[in-house]
Amino acid sequence: MFRLLKEADYIPIQVFNYFVNAYYFVFSWFEGAEINYVAVDIIFEHRRGGLIVPSGEEIVSDRRRQSIFWIPAPESEFTYLLAKKTWKAAVPAKQARRLRTLIEELGRPKAERLAGQLFLGKLRARVVEACASGCV
């Protein structure tokens, strides 16, 4: 993947080892006079507070291609993003919009089943409702 990014003139500008076996890379590139950025989050295993998000193998098992990148299936992206934002106790506006979009794509019943991997009982429906309504 890094070779393809280099061939596409993406420039690595930052990397964070933010947790054991978890790395966040930031790349930039120019389109004319405009500079663009993309983040690539690579996690080999991510666990906190007794919760384990899907493994790298699980996240990429149903991946799909978008331009030169492989991205996770909506189910994996939703579960991962929800867990990560829960641990951080903060959801930036862009990620709140992404959670809302993923719920629309998955449908509420499926989103609630996925949220049930992280939240017990009726809490999963309340969490999905908060994400869907933008009240996170």
Backbone as numpy.savetxt, mean C-alpha at the origin, in Angstrom:
# Nx Ny Nz CAx CAy CAz Cx Cy Cz
13.95 -5.20 -11.24 13.14 -4.02 -11.24 14.01 -2.77 -11.24
15.06 -2.74 -10.43 15.90 -1.55 -10.36 16.59 -1.28 -11.69
16.95 -2.32 -12.40 17.55 -2.15 -13.73 16.56 -1.47 -14.66
15.30 -1.89 -14.64 14.28 -1.27 -15.49 14.06 0.20 -15.12
14.09 0.49 -13.84 13.94 1.89 -13.43 15.10 2.73 -13.94
16.30 2.20 -13.84 17.47 2.93 -14.34 17.37 3.14 -15.85
16.97 2.11 -16.58 16.82 2.22 -18.03 15.75 3.24 -18.41
14.76 3.44 -17.55 13.70 4.42 -17.81 14.07 5.80 -17.26
15.33 5.97 -16.88 15.86 7.25 -16.36 15.28 7.67 -15.02
14.86 6.70 -14.21 14.46 6.99 -12.84 15.73 7.08 -12.01
15.80 8.07 -11.14 17.00 8.31 -10.34 16.66 8.01 -8.87
17.41 7.09 -8.23 17.14 6.86 -6.81 17.61 8.07 -6.01
16.72 8.60 -5.16 17.10 9.78 -4.39 17.05 9.55 -2.88
16.39 8.47 -2.45 16.30 8.23 -1.02 15.89 6.79 -0.75
16.38 6.25 0.35 15.94 4.93 0.80 15.87 4.95 2.33
14.79 4.37 2.86 14.61 4.24 4.30 14.48 2.75 4.63
15.22 2.29 5.61 14.99 0.98 6.18 14.13 1.26 7.42
12.79 1.29 7.24 11.90 1.79 8.28 11.44 0.75 9.27
11.70 -0.51 8.99 11.35 -1.58 9.92 12.16 -2.79 9.51
12.26 -3.78 10.37 13.01 -4.98 10.01 12.46 -5.54 8.70
13.32 -5.75 7.73 12.95 -6.31 6.43 11.95 -5.45 5.65
11.98 -4.13 5.86 11.08 -3.23 5.15 11.86 -2.01 4.65
11.79 -1.76 3.35 12.56 -0.68 2.72 11.64 0.17 1.85
11.86 1.47 1.90 11.06 2.45 1.16 12.03 3.24 0.28
11.92 3.05 -1.02 12.79 3.73 -1.99 12.01 4.85 -2.66
12.67 5.97 -2.87 12.06 7.09 -3.59 12.91 7.34 -4.84
12.23 7.41 -5.98 12.88 7.67 -7.26 12.30 8.93 -7.86
13.10 9.60 -8.68 12.61 10.77 -9.40 12.98 10.64 -10.87
12.26 11.39 -11.71 12.55 11.46 -13.13 11.97 12.76 -13.67
12.48 13.15 -14.80 12.00 14.38 -15.43 11.11 14.07 -16.62
10.07 14.83 -16.76 9.24 14.85 -17.96 9.25 16.30 -18.41
10.13 16.60 -19.35 10.35 17.99 -19.74 11.00 18.72 -18.58
10.44 19.84 -18.18 10.98 20.61 -17.06 10.38 20.18 -15.73
9.43 19.26 -15.75 8.73 18.83 -14.54 9.42 17.62 -13.92
9.62 17.68 -12.59 10.19 16.54 -11.88 9.06 15.73 -11.25
9.15 14.43 -11.36 8.14 13.51 -10.81 8.81 12.58 -9.81
7.98 12.01 -8.93 8.49 11.10 -7.91 7.61 9.86 -7.84
8.23 8.76 -7.47 7.49 7.54 -7.19 8.18 6.84 -6.02
7.37 6.24 -5.16 7.91 5.48 -4.03 7.69 4.00 -4.30
8.69 3.22 -3.97 8.61 1.77 -4.09 8.86 1.20 -2.70
7.87 0.52 -2.16 7.94 -0.04 -0.82 8.21 -1.53 -0.95
9.34 -1.99 -0.42 9.70 -3.41 -0.51 9.74 -3.97 0.90
8.90 -4.96 1.14 8.79 -5.56 2.46 8.93 -7.07 2.33
9.81 -7.62 3.10 9.99 -9.06 3.09 9.15 -9.73 4.16
8.90 -9.03 5.25 7.97 -9.46 6.29 7.70 -8.25 7.15
6.44 -7.98 7.42 6.09 -6.78 8.18 5.15 -7.20 9.30
5.62 -7.04 10.51 4.78 -7.39 11.66 4.95 -6.35 12.74
3.83 -6.01 13.36 3.81 -5.08 14.48 2.62 -5.42 15.36
2.80 -5.22 16.64 1.70 -5.38 17.58 0.95 -6.69 17.43
1.65 -7.76 17.08 1.01 -9.05 16.93 0.32 -9.27 15.60
0.26 -8.25 14.74 -0.36 -8.39 13.43 0.72 -8.60 12.37
0.45 -9.47 11.44 1.37 -9.70 10.33 0.61 -9.37 9.06
1.12 -8.41 8.29 0.49 -8.11 7.01 0.86 -9.22 6.04
0.16 -9.30 4.93 0.48 -10.36 3.98 1.97 -10.36 3.62
2.50 -11.55 3.44 3.92 -11.69 3.09 4.15 -11.14 1.69
5.41 -10.94 1.37 5.76 -10.49 0.03 5.22 -11.42 -1.03
5.31 -12.72 -0.78 4.77 -13.71 -1.74 3.27 -13.53 -1.92
2.55 -13.32 -0.81 1.10 -13.12 -0.90 0.76 -11.84 -1.66
1.51 -10.78 -1.38 1.22 -9.49 -2.01 1.41 -9.55 -3.52
2.42 -10.29 -3.97 2.67 -10.33 -5.42 2.03 -11.51 -6.13
1.39 -12.40 -5.39 0.83 -13.60 -6.03 -0.23 -13.26 -7.09
-1.01 -12.23 -6.86 -2.04 -11.81 -7.81 -1.73 -10.44 -8.40
-0.46 -10.12 -8.49 -0.06 -8.80 -8.96 -0.53 -8.55 -10.39
-0.49 -7.26 -10.75 -0.87 -6.88 -12.11 0.11 -5.82 -12.59
0.26 -5.75 -13.88 1.24 -4.84 -14.46 0.60 -3.47 -14.71
1.35 -2.42 -14.35 0.95 -1.06 -14.63 2.21 -0.34 -15.11
2.28 -0.09 -16.41 3.45 0.52 -17.04 4.65 -0.41 -16.81
5.73 0.09 -16.22 6.90 -0.77 -16.01 6.89 -1.41 -14.63
5.84 -1.15 -13.85 5.75 -1.66 -12.48 4.76 -2.82 -12.39
5.01 -3.69 -11.42 4.03 -4.66 -10.99 3.41 -4.10 -9.72
2.10 -4.10 -9.63 1.42 -3.60 -8.44 0.57 -4.71 -7.84
0.29 -4.64 -6.54 -0.49 -5.70 -5.91 -1.95 -5.67 -6.34
-2.59 -6.80 -6.18 -4.04 -6.88 -6.40 -4.72 -5.97 -5.37
-5.90 -5.48 -5.68 -6.60 -4.58 -4.75 -6.76 -5.17 -3.35
-7.00 -6.47 -3.25 -7.18 -7.12 -1.94 -5.91 -6.97 -1.09
-4.77 -7.26 -1.69 -3.50 -7.15 -0.95 -3.17 -5.71 -0.62
-3.39 -4.81 -1.57 -3.09 -3.40 -1.33 -3.96 -2.85 -0.20
-5.25 -3.18 -0.22 -6.16 -2.70 0.81 -5.73 -3.19 2.19
-5.47 -4.49 2.32 -5.09 -5.07 3.61 -3.80 -4.46 4.13
-2.82 -4.34 3.25 -1.53 -3.78 3.63 -1.68 -2.31 4.05
-2.33 -1.51 3.21 -2.47 -0.09 3.49 -3.27 0.15 4.76
-4.33 -0.60 4.97 -5.14 -0.47 6.18 -4.32 -0.81 7.42
-3.54 -1.89 7.37 -2.70 -2.26 8.52 -1.66 -1.18 8.79
-1.01 -0.72 7.75 0.05 0.27 7.93 -0.49 1.58 8.49
-1.62 2.04 7.99 -2.19 3.28 8.50 -2.71 3.11 9.91
-3.19 1.92 10.26 -3.63 1.65 11.62 -2.45 1.74 12.58
-1.33 1.14 12.22 -0.14 1.19 13.07 0.36 2.62 13.24
0.30 3.39 12.20 0.80 4.76 12.26 -0.20 5.71 12.92
-1.46 5.28 13.03 -2.53 6.10 13.62 -2.68 7.42 12.88
-2.42 7.39 11.58 -2.57 8.59 10.75 -2.78 8.16 9.31
-3.64 8.90 8.61 -3.91 8.60 7.20 -3.85 9.91 6.41
-2.76 10.12 5.68 -2.70 11.32 4.83 -3.84 11.29 3.80
-4.24 12.46 3.35 -5.39 12.59 2.44 -5.26 11.70 1.22
-4.10 11.63 0.63 -3.90 10.82 -0.59 -4.17 9.34 -0.30
-3.70 8.85 0.84 -3.91 7.45 1.18 -5.35 7.20 1.62
-5.98 8.18 2.22 -7.41 8.05 2.56 -8.22 7.90 1.28
-7.87 8.70 0.27 -8.57 8.58 -1.02 -8.30 7.21 -1.65
-7.09 6.70 -1.49 -6.77 5.39 -2.05 -7.56 4.30 -1.35
-7.68 4.37 -0.05 -8.49 3.38 0.68 -9.94 3.43 0.21
-10.48 4.63 0.04 -11.86 4.79 -0.43 -12.02 4.18 -1.83
-11.06 4.45 -2.71 -11.10 3.89 -4.08 -11.03 2.37 -4.04
-10.18 1.83 -3.19 -10.06 0.36 -3.09 -11.36 -0.26 -2.58
-12.02 0.39 -1.63 -13.31 -0.12 -1.12 -14.34 -0.12 -2.24
-14.37 0.94 -3.03 -15.30 0.99 -4.17 -15.01 -0.14 -5.15
-13.72 -0.38 -5.41 -13.34 -1.43 -6.35 -13.65 -2.83 -5.81
-13.40 -3.03 -4.54 -13.61 -4.36 -3.93 -15.08 -4.61 -3.59
-15.80 -3.57 -3.23 -17.15 -3.72 -2.68 -17.06 -3.85 -1.17
-18.05 -3.33 -0.49 -18.00 -3.32 0.98 -17.92 -4.70 1.61
-18.70 -5.69 1.14 -18.61 -7.00 1.79 -17.18 -7.57 1.76
-16.54 -7.46 0.63 -15.17 -7.99 0.51 -14.21 -7.15 1.35
-14.36 -5.83 1.32 -13.50 -4.96 2.13 -13.65 -5.29 3.61
-14.89 -5.55 4.05 -15.11 -5.90 5.45 -14.48 -7.25 5.80
-14.56 -8.21 4.88 -13.90 -9.51 5.12 -12.39 -9.31 5.28
-11.81 -8.49 4.41 -10.37 -8.22 4.48 -10.02 -7.47 5.77
-10.83 -6.47 6.13 -10.60 -5.72 7.37 -10.71 -6.64 8.58
-11.50 -7.72 8.45 -11.65 -8.70 9.53 -10.36 -9.44 9.84
-9.39 -9.37 8.95 -8.08 -9.97 9.23 -7.31 -9.12 10.25
-7.73 -7.86 10.40 -7.05 -6.94 11.30 -7.90 -6.52 12.49
-9.22 -6.48 12.31 -10.13 -5.98 13.34 -11.19 -7.03 13.65
-11.51 -7.17 14.93 -12.47 -8.17 15.35 -13.90 -7.63 15.34
-14.82 -8.55 15.21 -16.24 -8.25 15.35 -16.74 -7.10 14.49
-17.60 -6.28 15.09 -18.24 -5.19 14.36 -17.27 -4.05 14.03
-16.11 -4.07 14.63 -15.13 -3.02 14.38 -14.72 -2.98 12.92
-14.67 -4.15 12.27 -14.25 -4.16 10.86 -15.21 -3.37 9.99
-16.52 -3.47 10.24 -17.50 -2.71 9.46 -17.37 -1.22 9.75
-17.11 -0.85 11.00 -16.94 0.56 11.35 -15.70 1.14 10.70
-14.63 0.36 10.63 -13.38 0.82 10.00 -13.60 1.03 8.50
-14.25 0.09 7.85 -14.52 0.21 6.42 -15.43 1.40 6.16
-16.44 1.60 6.99 -17.33 2.76 6.85 -16.55 4.07 6.98
-15.64 4.12 7.95 -14.83 5.33 8.13 -13.96 5.60 6.91
-13.35 4.56 6.37 -12.53 4.71 5.18 -13.38 5.12 3.97
-14.52 4.49 3.82 -15.40 4.78 2.66 -15.96 6.19 2.71
-16.19 6.71 3.92 -16.78 8.05 4.03 -15.73 9.14 4.17
-14.45 8.73 4.23 -13.38 9.73 4.34 -13.20 10.27 5.75
-13.73 9.58 6.73 -13.64 10.03 8.13 -12.52 9.29 8.86
-11.36 9.18 8.24 -10.24 8.48 8.90 -9.22 9.44 9.42
